[in-house]
Amino acid sequence: MGDEAGLARRGAAGAAAAFTVLVRRHEGAVRRFLQRLARHDGADDMAQEVFLKAWRQSGRWRGEGSYRSWLLGIAWTTFLGFRRAGGRRDARDQEAAPSLEPGAGDPAARIDIARALASLGERERAAALLCFAEGCSHVEAAAILQIPLGTLKSVLARARTALAARLEPDHE
């Protein structure tokens, strides 16, 4: 993390090369989070907006928590802004578009998981993605989503229950 703090300081001072290293390190996590959260609808545009905001606000990261968590927080608020602005279709009118990476496991299972995630509400999906897919701690996820820790735990419990019900073998 010390290396990351140095890169962040240099990026905040205007060193594009340092900021580029940070973007390359965290781009995958930001894009994955947005693709799953937005069901791929506008995720690339949102990711680009996240990194533009991060560049403009680079001096705001104070080293409290990881740089990745800070970027995922920007991603969450960017997603909410796009949604409020009508930047995506109504979630009920679209089918989940799973991300199938070569050799990344059973394609049928990935489709089932993507559909199960798509059935969740946005906040439950975001919490599940942060904690189950991105490996964020509950404290990090609560900070990213800007909700109290207890609320996050309740949201995760609902998400876990809904996902388990949706992924049961006899579920239609």
N, C-alpha and C positions, 0 to 999 in steps of 0.2 A: 504494500500500500504506500510505502514511502516514495517509491519510484512514481507511483500514480499521483501523489500529492505534488511532487516536483513538476511533473508534466502539466498538471492542472494549473499550477502557479505560472509556469511559462506560457501556457495557453491563454490565461487571463491577461498576461502582459502583452499579448498580441502575437506570440510565436505560433504561426499556423502549423508548422511541422510538429510541434508538441501536441497541439489539439488533434491533428490528424492521427497521431498514434493512439490517442484516447478513443477517437471515433472507431478506428479499426479494431480496437480491443473490445468495444462494447456494441458495435453495430449489430452483430448477430442477435444478441439478447434483446435489443430494442426492437428490431424488425420482427423477431419471433413473437414477442409479446403483442405487438400491434397487429400482426397478421392473424393471430388466434383471437385476439379481442375483437377486432373489427371484421372477422371472417374474411380477410383479404381485401375487403372493399375499401380502397383508398389507403391501405396500409403503407405503401411505398411513399405516397405523398406525405402522410403523417410522419413517417420516419425522417424524411428530409426536413420537415418542419421542426422536428425535435432537435436535430443537430444544428439547424440555423438558430433556434432559440438558445441552445446550449452555448453556441459560439458567442452570441450577443450577451448572454448572462453569465459568461464563464467566471467572472469575478464573484459570483454569488455562492459558489460551492465553498464551504468553509472547512471541509474535511470531516464533518460530522456524518458518519456513515460512509458507505462506499460511493465512489463516483458512479458506478453502475446503478445504485439505488437512486441517486440524484437524477440520472438520465431517465430511469423508469418512471420517476415521479413526473418529469416533464412529459414523458410519453402518455401517461394517464391523463394529465390535464389537456394535452393536445387532442387526445381522443375525445374527451368530453366536449371540447370546443368544436371539433369537426362535427360531432353528433348534433350539438345544439344548432350549428349553422346549416344543418341539412346536408352535410358532406357525405352522408351514406344513406342507402335505402333503408326502409323499415326492416328491422331484423326478422320480422315474421314473414316477410315476402321473399326471403332468400334461403337457399339451402346452404349448409356448411360446405366450405371448400377446403378440404384437408390439405395440409402440406405433406406431400409424400416425397421424402428424400431417398435416393437410391441406397439400399442396404440398411435402412434405418428401422428395420423391424417388419413385422407382418402388416402388409398394406390393409388388409381387412380390419385388423385391430385398430390401426391408425384412423381409419375412416369411422369406426364405431366411436372411438374416443373423441374425434373432432365433432361428430354429431352430438354426442353427449354434452360436450362443452358448449356447443351452439345452442343447446336447449336451456342453458342457464341464463339468468339475467346478467346484465353487463357487470355489475359489481361482484356477483358471485363468480362469474367467469374470470374477471381480473384477479380476484383473490386466489382462486384455484391455480391460475397460470403462474402467478408470482410465487406461491408457496410450493406447488407440486411440480411445476415444469422448470421454473427459473431458480429454484433453490433458495429463495429469500426466506429469512427468518420471519416470524410473525411480527416482530417489532419493525423490521424493514418494510414489510408489506403494508402494515398499518400506516407508517410514515408516508410511503409512496401514494397510497390511496387517500391519505389525509382523513383517516377515521381513527377513533380510539381503539386500543388493543382489544378490549373486550368485544367491541362491535366486530372487529375483524374475525375474532374467534367464532362468533355466532354466524357470521357470513360464511366462513369456511366450513362450519359444521353443516349448514344447509346445503352448501355446494357438494360436500362429500356425500351426504345422504342422497341427493338428487343424482349424482354421478353413479353411485353404487346401484341405485334402483334402475337407472337407464342402461347400465352395462351388465346387468344380470342376464344369464343365458336365456331365460324364458321371457324376457322383455320383448315386446313387439314394436 
